[in-house]
Amino acid sequence: MALLSKKEVLNKKLSCVKLPDLKELALKLGVSKNGKSGEIIKKILENNPDESIIDEFIKNKYKKIIEQRRKVISDDDLKKELMRVKTFSWGVVQGQLDRKIQTEYVRKFVKYDELIGNVKKELHNEVTNYVICTWFNHWTTVLIEDHISEHPKVVPTVKSVKGIDIFFDGQPFDLKVTYLPRNYNPYEAVKDPKKLAVWMYENQGAQRFGSDNRLFVVLFDKKNPEKSWELKRDFDLVFQKIDDFFNNETVSEKDEVVFKFKNKTYTAIAKVLMITK
């Protein structure tokens, strides 16, 4: 996806608003709320709306989403829970749990007692570790994404749309919070983040393939790479790096990357925020 025009971006922003909220926004802008989402968006665009009003409306809706989550658990309490994780070992390869159960248990054991005994002896711990790692990654990402979305220069989405999580400097981005890929040269990653972005586009899984604009937040512990996961919950450092990034970065044609996937060539706008310790 190349750089989009202002009108194209505004169209995408409105497409990331749920229908009930879109009707509310239409009334706020003095536009008829009747019709389906596409019809309302068309009428809003034809009315040449003030984009700042739309941005403020969306950000306020997102704040309410965060407030609902915080009623369940505050940010401070959630951070405390995340600090309880002592080790980070997947045990089971992500996405291959069912295959492991089938090949190493279901089809291997013919006696019930042997099956249950081995499940308790080995699989239980592996699944527990898998769930803890997934839980840790999910909730640390929630806190990081919420912090990004509350930045003054960022407009979040309030409806799930494939390939778009935020709008920054007038462009849509898919937000990816991840660790530096294993065996990728850390020096090269810092020196040439665009090359790292291309690598991550070209080495993404086929089932999750996307050529949308992406903002990669990449975490790496220089002294202890295996402990990079702990860096993800160092929220004081992570949040400061995020604020510095959005305060100073802009989006331009210089951020364009070209990559290949399954013999096809794609173009996207990519930004990389390296957070190291």
C-alpha positions, -999 to +999 in steps of 0.1 A: +000+000+000+015+033-011+009+066+006-028+074+005-045+107-002-062+127+026-096+116+013-086+080+010-074+080+046-105+097+059-126+071+041-106+043+059-110+061+093-148+062+088-147+025+077-132+017+111-162+031+130-191+009+140-225+016+125-242+029+157-212+052+163-212+063+126-248+074+129-239+094+160-210+110+142-231+118+112-256+138+134-226+156+150-214+166+115-249+177+104-253+148+080-282+123+077-277+092+097-300+071+075-286+042+055-259+015+057-223+023+067-211+028+031-240+052+024-234+073+056-196+074+049-203+087+014-226+114+027-200+125+053-173+127+027-194+147+003-200+172+031-162+180+034-161+173+071-136+188+096-112+158+101-102+170+136-138+166+147-138+130+134-104+123+150-116+136+184-148+115+181-129+083+174-104+089+202-132+095+227-149+063+217-116+044+221-111+059+256-145+044+266-132+010+254-102+014+276-123+026+305-144-005+303-113-027+304-100-008+334-132-014+353-123-051+352-086-045+362-066-013+365-034-008+345-014-009+377-030-042+389-026-057+354+011-048+354+015-065+388-001-096+375+022-097+345+052-094+369+042-127+384+054-146+353+088-160+362+097-180+331+088-177+294+089-211+277+063-219+250+066-257+255+044-262+224+051-245+191+025-218+186-002-230+162+008-267+164-008-278+196-035-299+180-009-316+157+012-324+188-017-339+207-027-360+177+008-374+169+023-377+203-008-388+224-040-397+205-024-419+179+005-431+199-011-447+230-036-475+228-041-479+265-062-454+285-040-454+316-008-448+296-025-420+277-037-402+309-004-408+327+016-392+299-008-363+295-004-355+333+034-361+331+043-341+300+014-324+281-001-307+311+031-286+318+036-279+281+000-266+277+003-246+309+035-229+297+019-223+263-011-206+279+010-185+302+032-172+273+001-165+252-015-147+282+016-127+288+020-116+252-017-107+249-019-084+280+015-068+276+004-060+240-029-046+252-012-021+275+013-011+248-014-007+221-035+013+245-006+036+253+001+041+216-036+048+209-037+075+235-009+094+220-020+129+207-007+121+172-024+088+169-060+080+159-069+044+169-096+022+153-128+014+172-139-015+149-117-044+139-106-039+103-080-062+088-047-044+083-055-013+102-050-007+139-040+030+140-036+061+119-004+081+123+007+112+104-022+108+080-016+071+071-031+038+083-009+012+100-012-024+111+005-025+145+029-054+152+045-057+187+071-084+185+106-096+194+137-094+172+136-125+151+160-153+163+193-153+145+187-118+130+218-096+135+209-070+162+235-046+149+220-048+114+185-043+128+195-010+145+216+001+116+191-007+089+155-010+103+140-008+068+159-040+059+145-056+090+110-046+080+114-062+046+126-094+063+095-095+085+072-090+055+089-117+035+091-142+064+055-138+077+033-169+078+012-176+047-020-178+067-015-143+082+000-127+051-006-090+046+009-063+025-007-034+045+014-006+060+029-018+092+044-002+123+068-028+139+076-023+176+106-046+180+120-056+215+155-068+221+176-073+252+212-068+240+229-085+270+204-114+274+185-119+242+166-148+257+151-124+283+137-100+257+103-110+269+110-093+302+117-061+283+082-061+271+069-055+306+094-028+314+066-003+308+085+028+320+111+022+293+088+010+266+063+038+270+091+064+270+105+050+238+070+050+223+064+086+232+098+097+218+090+079+186+056+094+179+067+129+191+095+130+165+087+106+136+068+115+104+056+094+075+069+099+040+079+082+008+112+074+025+093+048+045+083+028+014+095-008+013+094-033-016+092-070-007+085-103-024+062-131-012+055-162-032+070-148-064+049-116-062+062-081-055+045-058-030+049-022-018+041-009+016+049+019+040+067+005+071+080+021+103+102+003+128+106+013+165+135-007+180+133-009+218+166-022+232+182-025+266 
